[in-house]
Amino acid sequence: MNIIVGKNSGFCAGVKYTISKTEEELGKTSGKVDCLGEIIHNKQVVNSLEQKGLRIINSIDEAENKVIIRAHGISRDVYEKAKANNIKLIDLTCPKVLRIHNQVEAYSSDNYFIFLFGVKNHPETIGTFSFCGNNSYLLEDTADIDNAISSFKASGLKDLLIISQTTFSLSLFDEMSSIILNKLNSDYNVHVEKSICNATSLRQLETKELSAKVDLMIIIGGKNSSNTKKLYEVALNNCKNAISIETKDDLDLSFVKSFENIGIMAGASTPDYIIDDVCNAIKQ
């Protein structure tokens, strides 16, 4: 049996930074720190931090201590409410997400209409969309394109920014952008900003290459992780035997052992020890 683990598997730099800073804050305050939403989309990591004292809250109104803003970022109104109520924020929003917030805000001020590609109920998308202004439209897939274009044309604006959630599908971004450009004539100025995180792009590209070479592709990551779901979609398109798991406990080893060449890729919120556990379970 041959097991190939993708070299881009596991924590990205942004997640590493967020976790280390959270642990640092917990050490300073004897565990009295709140976090607005799950710090990352991995319940094993979240459970570990909760045992050290991290308290997950669902609304800024629930804050009792300093509040960590997770890597996904927050909406503009949350910043405003925290300031109004003198709530101290420890802003650990990924710098790449903050950059997009600043970009859409600047383009909106310059009278651009904004198309934001993203998973509509994802916290990063919700946060970013709040900075896009009134002349904006949120698109999740190609089915949203016609309505988005109608909204853009109705606004009377001639300039359009296309931008996306950092963990959006690379192939879908290219497909949707191409369709939109083909539907708009030269009367409109369209600026396409490929804002998908480099770590996301590398994972998706490596998953595409690896899944085409193996008999079974295993994707490891949280069930509510957007970037992990995208990896699974990529794997499934290139390997007829692809599965998505959170930990080794989700493995059907009787199924796995029938394959000779196994590829493994893990999402950006998956710690190394979970990847190692999966590899060891298969080897044993």
C-alpha positions in Angstrom: 0.0 0.0 0.0 1.3 3.4 -1.0 0.1 6.5 1.0 0.8 10.0 -0.4 0.1 13.0 1.8 -0.3 16.3 0.1 2.6 18.6 1.0 0.1 21.5 1.4 -2.0 19.6 3.9 -2.9 21.0 7.3 -2.8 24.4 9.0 -2.2 27.4 6.8 0.0 30.3 8.1 -3.1 32.3 9.1 -4.6 29.5 11.2 -1.2 28.9 12.9 -1.1 32.5 13.8 -4.6 32.6 15.1 -4.2 29.5 17.3 -0.9 30.7 18.7 -2.2 34.1 19.6 -5.3 32.6 21.2 -3.2 30.3 23.4 -1.0 33.3 24.3 -4.1 35.3 25.4 -5.4 32.3 27.4 -2.1 32.2 29.2 -2.2 35.9 30.0 -5.7 35.9 31.4 -6.0 32.4 33.1 -8.5 31.4 30.5 -10.8 34.4 30.7 -11.2 35.0 27.0 -14.3 35.0 24.8 -14.3 34.1 21.0 -17.0 35.2 18.7 -17.9 32.0 16.9 -15.7 28.9 16.6 -12.0 30.0 16.4 -11.5 27.8 13.4 -13.7 25.2 11.7 -12.2 22.2 13.5 -14.1 20.9 16.5 -11.1 19.0 17.9 -9.0 22.1 18.1 -12.0 24.1 19.5 -12.6 21.6 22.2 -8.9 21.7 23.2 -9.0 25.5 23.5 -12.3 25.4 25.4 -10.6 23.1 27.9 -8.0 25.8 28.4 -10.7 28.3 29.2 -11.8 29.8 25.8 -15.5 30.6 25.8 -17.3 30.5 22.5 -20.1 33.1 22.2 -22.5 33.5 19.3 -23.2 37.3 19.6 -21.1 40.2 20.8 -24.0 40.9 23.2 -22.9 37.8 25.2 -19.3 39.2 25.8 -18.1 39.0 29.4 -14.3 39.3 28.7 -12.0 40.3 26.0 -13.3 39.0 22.7 -11.2 37.3 20.0 -12.2 38.0 16.5 -11.4 34.8 14.6 -9.6 34.5 11.3 -12.9 34.7 9.2 -13.5 38.3 10.4 -16.7 40.0 11.4 -19.3 42.4 10.0 -18.9 46.2 10.2 -21.9 46.4 12.7 -20.1 44.1 15.1 -17.1 46.4 15.3 -19.5 49.4 15.8 -21.4 47.6 18.6 -18.2 46.5 20.4 -16.9 50.1 20.3 -20.2 51.5 21.6 -20.1 49.1 24.5 -16.4 49.4 25.3 -15.7 45.8 24.5 -12.0 45.1 24.0 -11.4 43.1 20.8 -8.4 41.0 20.0 -8.7 41.1 16.2 -7.2 37.9 14.7 -8.9 38.3 11.4 -6.7 36.9 8.6 -4.7 39.8 7.0 -5.8 38.5 3.6 -9.5 38.8 4.7 -8.9 42.3 6.1 -7.3 43.3 2.8 -10.5 42.3 1.0 -12.6 44.3 3.4 -10.4 47.4 2.6 -10.6 46.7 -1.1 -14.3 46.4 -1.4 -14.8 49.5 0.8 -12.5 51.5 -1.4 -14.0 50.3 -4.7 -17.5 51.0 -3.3 -16.4 54.6 -2.5 -15.3 54.9 -6.1 -18.8 54.1 -7.4 -18.0 50.5 -8.4 -20.7 47.9 -8.2 -19.4 44.8 -6.4 -19.9 41.2 -7.2 -18.7 39.1 -4.3 -18.4 35.3 -4.9 -18.8 33.3 -1.8 -20.7 30.7 0.3 -23.7 32.8 1.4 -23.9 31.6 5.0 -20.2 31.5 5.6 -18.9 33.9 8.3 -16.1 35.3 6.1 -18.6 36.0 3.3 -21.1 37.7 5.6 -18.3 39.8 7.1 -16.9 40.9 3.8 -20.3 41.6 2.2 -21.0 44.1 5.0 -18.2 46.3 3.7 -19.4 46.2 0.0 -22.0 48.9 0.3 -25.5 49.0 -1.2 -24.4 48.6 -4.8 -23.4 45.0 -4.4 -24.5 41.4 -5.1 -23.5 38.1 -3.5 -23.1 35.2 -5.8 -22.6 31.6 -4.8 -22.7 29.9 -8.2 -23.5 30.3 -11.8 -27.3 30.3 -11.1 -26.9 33.7 -9.5 -25.2 35.5 -12.5 -28.2 36.7 -14.4 -29.9 38.3 -11.4 -26.6 39.9 -10.4 -26.1 41.4 -13.8 -29.7 42.7 -13.8 -29.0 44.4 -10.5 -25.8 45.9 -11.7 -27.4 47.3 -14.9 -30.3 48.7 -12.9 -27.9 50.6 -10.6 -26.8 52.8 -13.5 -23.2 52.3 -12.6 -20.6 51.4 -15.3 -17.8 50.0 -13.2 -17.8 46.5 -11.7 -15.5 44.8 -9.3 -15.5 41.0 -9.2 -13.9 39.6 -6.0 -14.4 36.5 -3.8 -14.2 34.8 -0.4 -10.6 33.7 0.2 -11.6 30.0 0.2 -13.8 30.0 -2.9 -13.4 27.4 -5.6 -10.6 28.4 -8.0 -12.3 26.7 -11.0 -15.7 28.1 -10.2 -14.2 31.6 -9.8 -12.7 31.4 -13.3 -15.9 30.0 -14.8 -18.2 32.6 -13.2 -15.9 35.5 -14.1 -15.7 34.3 -17.7 -19.5 34.1 -18.0 -20.0 37.6 -16.6 -17.3 39.1 -18.9 -19.0 37.5 -21.9 -22.4 38.8 -20.9 -21.3 42.4 -20.5 -20.4 44.5 -23.5 -17.7 47.2 -23.8 -19.9 49.8 -22.2 -18.9 48.4 -18.9 -15.5 48.5 -17.1 -14.9 45.2 -15.2 -12.0 44.7 -12.8 -11.5 41.1 -11.7 -9.6 40.7 -8.4 -8.7 37.0 -7.9 -8.6 37.2 -4.1 -8.6 33.4 -3.4 -5.9 32.8 -0.8 -2.7 31.3 -2.2 -2.8 28.5 0.4 -6.3 27.7 -0.8 -5.2 27.7 -4.5 -2.2 25.5 -3.8 -4.3 23.0 -1.9 -7.0 22.8 -4.7 -4.4 22.4 -7.4 -2.4 19.8 -5.5 -5.6 17.9 -4.7 -6.5 17.9 -8.4 -3.2 16.5 -9.4 -2.9 14.0 -6.6 -6.5 12.6 -6.9 -5.9 11.9 -10.6 -3.0 9.6 -9.7 -4.5 7.5 -6.9 -7.2 4.8 -6.4 -8.6 6.4 -3.3 -8.5 10.1 -2.2 -9.1 11.0 1.5 -9.9 14.6 2.4 -9.5 15.4 6.1 -11.2 18.4 7.8 -14.1 19.8 9.7 -17.5 19.2 8.3 -18.3 22.9 8.4 -15.0 23.9 6.8 -15.6 25.7 3.5 -12.0 25.0 2.2 -12.3 21.3 3.1 -15.6 21.0 1.2 -13.9 22.5 -1.9 -11.1 20.0 -1.6 -13.6 17.2 -1.5 -15.4 18.5 -4.6 -12.1 18.8 -6.5 -11.1 15.2 -5.4 -14.5 13.8 -6.5 -14.1 15.3 -9.9 -10.8 13.5 -10.5 -11.1 10.3 -8.5 -14.2 8.1 -8.5 -13.3 6.9 -4.9 -13.1 10.0 -2.7 -14.2 10.3 0.9 -14.3 13.2 3.4 -13.6 12.6 7.1 -12.9 14.6 10.2 -10.8 12.0 12.1 -9.5 8.4 11.9 -12.7 7.4 13.6 -14.7 8.1 10.5 -12.6 5.7 8.4 -14.1 2.4 7.2 -10.8 0.5 7.2 -12.3 -2.5 5.6 -13.1 -0.3 2.6 -9.8 1.5 2.6 -7.6 -1.6 2.7 -8.8 -2.7 -0.7 -6.9 0.2 -2.4 -3.2 0.2 -3.4 -2.6 3.9 -3.9 -4.1 6.3 -1.4 -3.9 10.1 -1.5 -4.5 12.3 1.5 -5.1 16.0 1.6 -6.2 18.1 4.6 -8.0 21.4 5.0 -6.4 24.6 6.4 -7.9 24.0 9.8 -6.7 20.4 10.3 -3.9 19.9 12.8 -1.0 17.6 11.9 -1.8 15.1 14.6 -5.1 14.3 13.0 -3.4 13.7 9.7 -0.8 11.5 11.4 -3.6 9.5 13.2 -5.3 8.8 9.9 -2.0 7.7 8.2 -1.1 5.4 11.2 -4.6 3.9 11.2 -4.3 3.0 7.5 -0.8 1.6 7.9 -1.7 -0.6 10.9 
